[in-house]
Amino acid sequence: MSKVLLMFQQAPDPDTAHPPMDQTGSAASSTPESSGHWLVRNAAELTRRSVGLAGQSVQAFGSSVVHALPDFVAKPVMAAVDVVQTGGRAVETACKTSADAAMRVTIRLVVEIALSELDLNEIVRNHVDLNALAAQLDIDEVASRIDIGAIVDRVDIMGIVGDLDLDRIVDSVDLNRQINRVDLNAVAERINPDPLVARANLEAVIARIDLIALADSIIDGIDLPKIIRQSTSSISSEAVRGVRSQSMNADDAVAGFMGRLFGKGDASPATST
Amino acid sequence: MRARRRRRESFVVNHPAVPLPAEDGESADDPIRPAGIVTRALVAAVDTFVVFLLVALMYFGLVFVRLLFDPRAFSWPSIGTFFSVTACLGVAVIYLTFWWAMSGRTIGSALLGVRLTSHRLTVVRWAAAFARALLCVIFPFGLIWVVFDSRRRSLQDILLRTAVVYDRQPSQDE
């Protein structure tokens, strides 16, 4: 019996863990909190204090009753109390497990309903500074962890190329516009033709050319007699023009000399019609 | 016939107007100038050479004909001086008359770029061409008067009212 009383007396009192509070509730006047918040907090505190006082009263009453009862009565009572405590613990455990399961189910449902009702993308766009987050990301670290080779190995490049309609793609490209953007002169200046020529097997190329047929076609396309005629005519016309010019100058010189000789000036008149 | 000749003369006078090259210092707008003694002497030399060539061809043609018809009795024909001179003069007259009446240009004239015209710058008529050719062959020294005449006329030009003028050169494409 004395052990039971000791257990009741040493049972942790949740109320003692909290600091003492003014019984009149005068703490409301010492804080500048809002009136609603203050009322809720003080109502909860008041209830907790009331329950604590009731428990202490019942404990004191039960202790006094147990002390007053004879042993033949106290023993059954203590046994009943033990049964009640054991049952209470079982009930508490069962309630905790059930409450936990119910809480999980509730949370899952609530989250699913919230996700279906809310537009997370919109929320993130409006309330999250993605730029700030991106600025804090270590892209190099992320990139270093990416196995590019494994990714490439999983890509069926030949399958992709086989599915491409290259003709249609090429037809859609305006090559002229692209070529106009290229500075071919600059490209040509960077090309060193010497290695290319050194690697070219010109002998093999020449061996495959039918030089005789090529020469025949070239000769057929050239009007050699016409060229000879033109060159001959050009040479002869140049010579004739020179002779004419020289003879005209000689005429003028003779006329000038005779004019000075006879004091008549340069005698090179135009023919009157 | 007369109208046809007029049209031909008009064509000849009006169409050879091709600009001279710039190196000569003249252009198509320059006035027609009479040719001087040097050019005309060169023309005469070329024409003389051509006449001699024609006579030689005639001689060898005659030789060939004689060889063809009587090869056994063939011998180089001995042609007298009178006949040779007469042949040369006759060929020269025919040669000059033909080309002067046709176009005003003998071979020598075409080579040196001059042409014979009448006083109206038209092609001379056959009679005038024949008379001038005859005068030139009989008295070639009349050409020397070109040096003393202010309009570069020879005696034949003065008598027949003709002129030898610089021709416009043909284009290089011709």
Interface residues (C-beta under 8 A of the other chain):
Chain A: S233 S234 S237 V240 R241 V243 R244 S245 S247 M248 A250 D251 D252 V254 A255 M258 F262 K264 A267 S268 P269 A270 T271 T273
Chain B: P21 E23 D24 P31 I32 R33 P34 A35 G36 I37 V38 T39 L42 L111 L112 G113 T117 H119 R120 L121 V147 F148 D149 S150 R151 R152 A163 V165 Y166 Q169 Q172
